[in-house]
């Protein structure tokens, strides 16, 4: 147990979620949440259940003890130990109540066997009793780190009256209960009894098996959901593509019909113009002849009126000559009986085809036959991070590599050397031109055989062999002391917060000291336990000044610029800020841990938005933005929570445990250049690597003090060459891995 890590935020750990005070007689429900006995009794009286009680925190239904009394619920001895640790830790600032006389005193001792505090007078009486001669008693002022660990190792005692001082050492298989020696004699006569430690070891194996089964079921469901999401997206995309194809076809058809229509209309205009021109010319000529004839008639009328008989006799010949001349000017091409008209002949066949057959139809695309395909394997010698193998698919009747139809289902089977299938699903990425890449992260390493299938049938030239080797990180350097937050700028300068010395130290990528700034205090440029740190692309450095409840801004050289925030729970206020990061828009993301919020500010400190509230987080440590996601480490819930950029919850992954993909107090995060999420799994003393969907990829580090080992890693950052900088807090150093 890392008591140094435990002592951080201890008061919050031992505070009841209902009354928010330090636990009083903590009792544990079946859902594993603990509350004060009095809080549970009050909650039970106001609830509607008779044989059940709904958990005030997770709302799960829990069975009420047969007695109907909440005091018969299991006592949380772990929390009782933490409460004693808190009292010891804070004894310098507050008095501790004696467990014998109830008197409060700052001069108090603790008995590790009685698990009770004694004042100066009572400890004398305790020590002179012969039965207590082997008891270990220590004054609180003399406690060291190892002594805190011993307090946490307190045994579990029987809850029955007059048995309170007897340790639970046995397990009754008939009653499925732990029992002390007196209970074995009085209540479990003839029952099958085993030692508690022996039964615990057996049940640990069963619990591990149960957890593994549930984890496997969960993964199977996630695989189904992922496949459904892929099918949904594929069908949706196919529908959109088909609509676009239909629209393009109709648009082209309309364009063709429009062109044909325009050609016919142009011909109509052309032929009509010719006919109209002929008619107009004939009309003009006839009108000219009419004018001439009218003039001749007018002249003849005048002559007839004025002429004498002798003149009339002479006039006849002249009139005949004049009228004959007019007749000779008549147009020769005049044909009024047959004017030039046009008629449109419809293409009834085209119309009938469209009405009968339509503009097209939908049909199933024929899938490619597996016996027409040939797979060419290209196994990769080192299959870590992403693609463990790649292969090409070609067809016999094609000279070039081809990309198969979207409804061709290309799958793979991955078998170990004993012919056992290693995975039920492997993600296959089609890079077009027939080149495929397999993304699969095996739980074991070694040699595997990959069989390729098209539409469920085996493809020729497969299986082929691949070799999977571990995802490896190697520690190359260590330096510095007392780190918590770490950040890297474009020049590969490494900035580190040193909470114990209340300053920020800056090193180059080789670990050489460059400069530092800050000291203890509450004035501008001074710190009280600085935690998170981040470089902004404007060159400034942002520091989370935790116990001053603010964010301070410095130039790249360490000169104070400004600050924002003060203690409180309003939008612009902060309470014990920890993790710090900068998003792609240059905004500042603050883990407002005391207020259980994630808050986002502009670079000048203007409040923009917040994520959290109503139990969203219990202890948010750090938040980073990647692509469209905001990723948050919730330390006390031992998980990672993912939100979109608008603050809407998307999903979470992880739970408390030591196995791959589980956490024990996760702290700061980083997304590397490959788009993988790296998590400081502090109490498991390692860094874990995931895909953004929560799929476990790899890990590095184990508990220890040697190079490459960790003791509570807090934060991490990437150098430009891909190396990883890790703040190894428990070992008082920075480590660099490649």
NORTAVEN-V865334 format. One line per field, one symbol per residue. phi: phi as a letter, one per 30 degrees, with the letter a starting at -180 (. if undefined). psi: psi as a letter, one per 40 degrees, with the letter a starting at -180 (. if undefined). A space follows every 50 residues. Layout:
phi=???
psi=???
This chain:
phi=.cddddddhddddccdddcicdechdccdddiccbdeddddddddcdcdc cbbdedcciddbddeedicddddddddddddddddddddcddcbdcdddc cidcadcbcbcdddhbdbdddddddddddddcdcdcbbdddcdceddddd ddcedccdcddiceccddbbbcddchbdbdddddddcbdiddcbdedddd dddddddeddddddddddddddddddddddddddddddddddeddddddd dddddddddddddddddddddddddddddddddddddddddddddddddd dddddcdddddddddedddeddddddddcdddcdbddbddccbccdcddd ddddddcidlacbddddddddccbccdbdcdbccibddabaccbcdcbdc dbcdddddccbbcccddcicdcadabdccccihiccbccacddbckcbcc ccbbhicdcdibdbcbbccddcbbdcabaiahdbcbbbcdcidccbdcdd chaccbbddciddcaaajadlcdeicbbidbdbadcddjdccbddedcha cccbddcjddcaabjadlcdedcbbhdcdbabddcidcccddddchbccc bddcjddcabbkjhidbcadcabbcbhccccbccedchacccbddciddc abbjadlcdeicbbidbdbacdddicdcbdddddhacccbdddjddcaaa jbdlcddjcbbidcbaacdddjdccbdcddchaccccb
psi=hgddddehfddddfhhddeeihhhghihideeiiiidddddddddeieid eihhhedeeihihiideehdeeihhgdddddddddddddeddeiihhhed eeihiegiihhdddfiihiddddddddehdeedeihhhideehidddddd deeiihiieiieedehiheihhddefiiiaddddddefheihiiiddddd dddddddddddddddddddddddddddddddddddddddddddddddddd dddddddddddddddddddddddddddddddddddddddddddddddddd dddddeiidddddddddddddddddddeehhdehgedgigiiihhigddd ddddddeaeaiiihhhihhdeeihhhigihdhficcheiiiihiidehei hihiidehhhiihhiaeeehheiehhhhhheifehihhhhgieiiahihh hhihfeiiiieiiiiihhiihiihheiiiaificiiihadefhhhhhgdd efihihiieeehhdiiiiihaeiheiiggiciiihieeeihhhhgceefi hihiideehhdaiiiihieideiihficihihaeeeihhhggddefihih iideehhdiihaifedidghdihihhbeihhhhgdeefihhhiieeehhd iiiiihieiheiiggibiiihaeeeihhhhgdeefihihiieeehhdaii iihieiheiigghdiiihideeihhhhgddefihihi.
